[in-house]
Amino acid sequence: MAFDQIKLEISRLLTEMQNEPQDRHEIYLSLREKLSQIKATGMPLPEDLVKLEHELEEEFASEQRDGE
């Protein structure tokens, strides 16, 4: 997949996250997949998206710990 296409899909995911916060976990998983695709192309990962990925990962890990 072309880098520009991946960027468009990430942009769409971020818009979805704002418009449909109840689907945050699914969007997080899709974001991880897109970042992996970027990494596979050898392109550098955008720092802001990496930071967002880590923040969401911590949020969901915290929710799992609280739910146990």
C-alpha angles and dihedrals in degrees: 000000000000118000092239090054091051090050090052091050092050090050089052091050092052091050090050090050090056095044099039108030091167089071094054095122094053090046090049090054091049090049090053090051093051092048089052089053091052090049090051090057090057092243118137116258116245106252094220092056092046088051091049091049091053093046092051091045090054091046094053093043089053091050090052092050091048091049095054 
